[in-house]
Every structure is written in structure tokens, then in C-alpha cells.
């Protein structure tokens, strides 16, 4: 192991970040992470510094400490004999610790002393910083860092209440509870169930953080961040939840649980589609599923077209008629016939397949317009339907983003999967479904609709959420992601 954090610098670096409630701290030394905890704030700080001095004793040389909390940023020196003192004022700034080797994702870290860390407020720049008590040679050195007063230790100060510097979207407070800096021109992704968020940091590392704000792992990208096409995505691959990133010629997969990354080369004219649970690859001549690190070609029956992938199967459909589930090497597809809605006549068209749904337009039994129905992709049953005007779907974009867990939307039609109820909002263009709201545009204005279709105005400078991390909205602004709590 190299003892230098960067070439030409003589000291390794320890980065210590104290949780907002000061009950736990994360320590990163040479890419290795550890979490400590204490019954009181001063115990947490002492435990964090003990890790730094212990490492200094192990390697037999001083360790530079980057100390961070909500009040400031300090640079300290931890010596092999247990003394911690301020670093020289002229000491050069240190980069963040080096991550593991490219392609290797560390397994999630176990918690030290059996206590899980609280939400870590990790803010790029100088927002989330560590409160530390300097301890050396067995004696308490006078506090030189703010934020460690008796009042703070007694919980009188709410250090989570860092204001968001621009308006919050409807339903959320303008308060930052978690923040991370992003690599330029990159976007984070939140898992559909809201349990984790993944993003690329300025050091071009892929990071996974859970709903509590705890970092599960971090790994070097095996390619330049600028080469990535779009945000990371969560897919099923190899029987488990996996993060995939796409470049012009390769798909890269990292298991959410931790492990070694794998990659699959794309055909020359191929591109990946993410309408379902897994990745569907298509080129000019064929369609493929990604199975065991290989592209397996699938044969769509008749004139049907592959629409989405789920595990090792693909769903194909024709313009009007049943759809098929097929697997590589299987000659006989599983045919699914759509159930006819009670208010509908003949099928007009299979519009698209997204997530758990196949969306079909039907003729009405009476009157003009159409019936739009959300069908279960597995058995064809009708989950929800609504009458729409004839031209209601003219400019609808077949995007997968608005297909949420709590509120599904296709064009102007909103569908609540829990109740089966639908609402139609003519002229609405959806962008993304987030919890029980869907964000988009109505009559030229940015709005958020609830399950009944009732709009709330989105403030002019508010960012559209990218998803929910737990119950907090993840928004992106000025190169940072922020998690903000509900009202």
C-alpha cells in the first residue's frame, strides 16, 4: 500500500466526517472506510481521532487529517505517538482519498461498535464539516474547532437545518439533509424503490448511498466520466439488482450489493433500452438480452417488435393483437391476450410496454375518442382505464421515467396502482413520477399533479426531483445533488 495520498506528498490523508447528530463518524484512510460511534459527541470525536493516530502508529509516520463538519474545515496532524495538533497553515490542500482499484466494488462496510451511523451530511465545498476535539498524549488540548460546545452536545442546536438556497418543489421543505458534489455534466439516479442513490463524484468515482445517507461503496470508473451516456440506471442482471452505465460501445454493470464490475460490448450499431426491469439491446438487424456477460439474440415471432426486457425474457408485441414473452433459444413464445375493458370495443393499438404495464388504446363502445388502458404485462388483465379525446396522445413521448410505483402516468392519463383509479388532465405532458406526484408541464406551466390530477404550481427556480431517497426528494442544482425532506 502506498503511504502517500498523491505523488510527491509525504503524508497519507485521513478524512473524518461527523454525522449531524454527532453520534457517529466516518473515517476514510487510503480508500478504506470505517465508522465509529460514541455515547456523547466528544466520545465520537475521540474515537475518530483514535483511528487516525492508530493508523499513524501502524505505518510509523504522521497522518494528515481533513476534519469536516457543518461549521468549517480544519487540517490536523495525527502522530504515531498519539498526539493530534493543527497542521501547518501553509500545508497544501489534499485530494480526497483514493478509492479501490477500478472495477472492484467493496462490500458494504460493517458498523463499528455495533451502532449504525446516522445520516451523514456530506457536502462538497465547505458545508458538511467535522466537529473534533483534539486529544493528544492522554490530555485534552483546548478546543480550537467550533461546534463542540456543551449546548451542541446536549442537542440544543439543529445542525441538520441547512437551508436550500432556492425554492423547493411542491411537497418538500427547502432544507438540505444530504448533499454530494457531482462530476461535471453527470446526473445521479435513485432506485425505483427509493432505497439507494448512485452518482459519479468529481474524482470520477461511482458512489452508492443508502436512504440513511450512509455510503455503501465507492469505486473508480473504468472510463472517463464524460464518456458515459446519460445517468446510471438500476436494472436486474444475473438475478440481482445492478447498476449499469453505458458508453458508446460498452455496458458496465456493478452489483448493488458490492462485487466486481463486468462489462459487455455493444454491437457496432447497437443501443440499450431500459423500458423494463433489465436491459434490452437492439441494433439494425436484431435484438439481444444480456445474460451471463454475453449478448444473447432473441427471435421475435412474426412481425412483432421487442419492447422491453425482464430478467432473461423479452416482451414483443404487434400493432394490434396479443403480445409474447420469449427467451433466447426458445421456439414457442408465451402468448398473452389483453383483457378487454368493460367500456371498450375493439383494440386500436398496442402503444408501448413500460415497466409492469402494456399500454393499449381501445375503441369506445359509445361516443368518440378512445379508451386508454394499463394492462398487466404478465396476464393481460386491465389494471386501470380512462376515456380520452381522439387527439390526446398525438405528441406523447414513450418514456419510461413517468412509470412510478405510487403513481403511473402516460400522456394526460394518471393511474393509481393501489386503488385502480384514473384521472385525465388534458394537455398535460409528464416528465417524471415521484412518490404520489407526477411532475411535468400543463398549458406552458410547470406543475406537479397528485393522484386526483389536481395541479400544484412548481416555483420558477425549483428543480424537478429525480426520485425519492426514502421520503426525501433528490434534486440536482449547480453540480450537486441534494436530499430534501417532505413537508
C-alpha positions, 0 to 999 in steps of 0.5 A: 500500500502506498503511504502517500495520498498523491505523488510527491506528498509525504503524508497519507490523508485521513478524512473524518466526517461527523454525522449531524447528530454527532453520534457517529463518524466516518473515517476514510484512510487510503480508500478504506472506510470505517465508522465509529460511534460514541455515547456523547459527541466528544466520545465520537470525536475521540474515537475518530481521532483514535483511528487516525493516530492508530493508523499513524502508529501502524505505518510509523509516520504522521497522518494528515487529517481533513476534519469536516463538519457543518461549521468549517474545515480544519487540517490536523496532524495525527502522530504515531505517538498519539498526539493530534495538533493543527497542521501547518497553515501553509500545508497544501490542500489534499485530494480526497482519498483514493478509492479501490482499484477500478472495477472492484466494488467493496462490500458494504462496510460493517458498523463499528461498535455495533451502532449504525451511523446516522445520516451523514451530511456530506457536502462538497465545498465547505458545508458538511464539516467535522466537529473534533476535539483534539486529544493528544498524549492522554490530555485534552488540548483546548478546543480550537474547532467550533461546534463542540460546545456543551449546548451542541452536545446536549442537542440544543442546536439543529445542525441538520437545518441547512437551508436550500438556497432556492425554492423547493418543489411542491411537497418538500421543505427547502432544507438540505439533509444530504448533499454530494458534489457531482462530476461535471455534466453527470446526473445521479439516479435513485432506485425505483424503490427509493432505497439507494442513490448512485452518482459519479463524484468529481474524482470520477468515482461511482458512489452508492448511498443508502436512504440513511445517507450512509455510503455503501461503496465507492469505486473508480470508473473504468472510463472517463466520466464524460464518456458515459451516456446519460445517468446510471440506471438500476436494472436486474442482471444475473438475478440481482439488482445492478447498476449499469452505465453505458458508453458508446460501445460498452455496458458496465454493470456493478452489483448493488450489493458490492462485487466486481464490475463486468462489462459487455460490448455493444454491437457496432450499431447497437443501443440499450433500452431500459423500458423494463426491469433489465436491459434490452439491446437492439441494433439494425438487424436484431435484438439481444438480452444480456445474460451471463456477460454475453449478448444473447439474440432473441427471435421475435415471432412474426412481425412483432417488435421487442419492447422491453426486457425482464430478467432473461425474457423479452416482451414483443408485441404487434400493432394490434393483437396479443403480445409474447414473452420469449427467451433466447433459444426458445421456439414457442413464445408465451402468448398473452391476450389483453383483457378487454375493458368493460367500456371498450370495443375493439383494440386500436393499438398496442402503444408501448410496454413500460415497466409492469404495464402494456399500454393499449388504446381501445375503441369506445363502445359509445361516443368518440375518442378512445379508451386508454388502458394499463394492462398487466404485462404478465396476464393481460388483465386491465389494471386501470382505464380512462376515456380520452379525446381522439387527439390526446396522445398525438405528441406523447413521448414513450418514456419510461421515467413517468412509470412510478410505483405510487403513481403511473402516468402516460400522456394526460392519463394518471393511474393509481396502482393501489386503488385502480383509479384514473384521472385525465388532465388534458394537455398535460405532458409528464416528465417524471413520477415521484412518490404520489406526484407526477411532475411535468408541464400543463398549458406552458406551466410547470406543475406537479399533479397528485393522484386526483390530477389536481395541479400544484404550481412548481416555483420558477427556480425549483428543480424537478426531483429525480426520485425519492431517497426514502421520503426525501426528494433528490434534486440536482442544482449547480453540480450537486445533488441534494436530499430534501425532506417532505413537508 
